[in-house]
Amino acid sequence: MRTPRRGRRPGLAAIVLAAGKGTRMKTRRAKVLHEVCGRPLVYYPVKRALEAGASPVVVVVGHQGEEVRRALEAHLPGAPLRFARQERQLGTAHAVAAAKPALRGYRGPILILSGDTPLLTAWTLESVLEARTSPGSLAFATMVLENPEGYGRVVHSPEKGPALIVEEKDATPEERQIKEVNAGLYAADAEFLWKTLSRVDAKNAQREFYLTDLVALAAEGPGAVAVRVSPVEASGVNDQEELSLAARALTRRIAQSLMEAGVTIEDPERFDADEGVEVGPDTVIEPSVRLRGATRIGRGCRIGQGSHISSTVVGEGVEFLPYCVVADSEIADGCRLGPFARLRPGNRLAENVRIGNFVELKKTRLGRGSKANHLTYLGDATVGSEVNVGCGTVTCNYDGERKHPTTIGDGVFVGSDSILVAPIRIGKGAYVAAGSTLTESVPAGSLALGRARQVTKRGWVRKRDAARARKGK
């Protein structure tokens, strides 16, 4: 077999079969919508087909078809996707035939993929494409399984290579002993595909139109070529256990790619990351970290154990102490967070900000060098540079109907246990005394005290005890 080439190729289309219910998943959700590493199952074969150069990619949908379409368009905006609908589940050949109107006028090679194969690589797709001996021939992927139960067996002719694929329900006892099975990946020329599909019938145990019948029909004419591929790549996901195994395998692949790029992952078996996450070299990731969504982490960071970071952009030299939870935020160079810090969506931290243990932020901006080291809530706040926010400070941003802003100028000192009732503005360089509840803005350079007057009653305990004694008599 020739060495597969990489990169985009002109004149290639793909069909991804994603119409099934996936009843073995035991859920209401269509199988191809179950997520692996932050993407639905169907995303992966579609993405790999695009990487191999397919344009367009036709996705055949059925059960929950609109949800499948929306999910793919959300994750692959602008991609050359088309959608076809299989109204009735009459077999894989019937599903492929449903894609024909979406490829009207197309004359080149077509890849056919299953929508539940998240571990396929573009290199494997190229291998199958390159294996065709002539434009009119058929190439298909096979794999060898120790336990081939449930798969169609590949029967070879003594003289001419693969002769047919026999589905398990139609196989003889001898054929069921064969361990080489159909992997559900095909490459054929459009003219051959549509012409041959018209000859497929449903004379089988399941009364379905089998796409596997293409192999026997090709063997009668232009020929069929079997390409053995890795079972890890080609095995489909059929139940929850296989979904978890696919997720683990894909996560391990992501971890390997990051480590090859200079990232230290202390325990790859206790690391989780979504497809598309980016991490710079010299970053250290401790065990049980999860990186989700469109997260980008710069060079030289440290991500502490148990941290969960989602759709967040992180600069260089940032340290997350253990068990931080961060979502949809921007964190500049040199910041330090945690342990046990929580950043809800919408935060922007400038350089060298310090966010300590049990501090929560929501839609808050902190300027360079500012710090909130412990037990604080800052919501809908704009905080200047070199601000100290003391322990126990709370911005009261919600009045029961609307959210209100808090603005704190550069160089402000907020003492511990301060309550800032928004809307409120603390001017540059001002001081807020510890224990204050402020409802009015504070001018720059001022000291604000919002405490109740302290009352001390001398001898009160002695008098109380004496009164109790008299009452007891």
Sequence and secondary structure as in RCSB ss.txt:
>XXXX:A:sequence
MRTPRRGRRPGLAAIVLAAGKGTRMKTRRAKVLHEVCGRPLVYYPVKRALEAGASPVVVVVGHQGEEVRRALEAH
LPGAPLRFARQERQLGTAHAVAAAKPALRGYRGPILILSGDTPLLTAWTLESVLEARTSPGSLAFATMVLENPEG
YGRVVHSPEKGPALIVEEKDATPEERQIKEVNAGLYAADAEFLWKTLSRVDAKNAQREFYLTDLVALAAEGPGAV
AVRVSPVEASGVNDQEELSLAARALTRRIAQSLMEAGVTIEDPERFDADEGVEVGPDTVIEPSVRLRGATRIGRG
CRIGQGSHISSTVVGEGVEFLPYCVVADSEIADGCRLGPFARLRPGNRLAENVRIGNFVELKKTRLGRGSKANHL
TYLGDATVGSEVNVGCGTVTCNYDGERKHPTTIGDGVFVGSDSILVAPIRIGKGAYVAAGSTLTESVPAGSLALG
RARQVTKRGWVRKRDAARARKGK
>XXXX:A:secstr
      S  SS EEEEEE    GGG SSS GGGSEETTEETTHHHHHHHHHTT SSEEEEE TTHHHHHHHHHHH
STT  EEEEE SS   HHHHHHHTGGGGTT  SEEEEEETT TT  HHHHHHHHHH SSTT EEEEEEE SS TT
S EEEEETTTEEEEEE GGG  TTGGG  EEEEEEEEEEHHHHHHHHTT    STT    TTHHHHHHHTTT EE
EEE  HHHH    SHHHHHHHHHHHHHHHHHHHHHTT EES GGGEEE TT EE TT EE TTEEEESS EE TT
 EE TT EEES EE SS EE SS EEES EE TT EE SS EE SS EE TT EEEEEEEEES EE TT EEEEE
EEEESEEE TT EE TT EEE B SS B  EEE TT EE TT EEESSEEE TT EE TT EE S B TT EE  
       TTHHHHHHHHHHHHH 
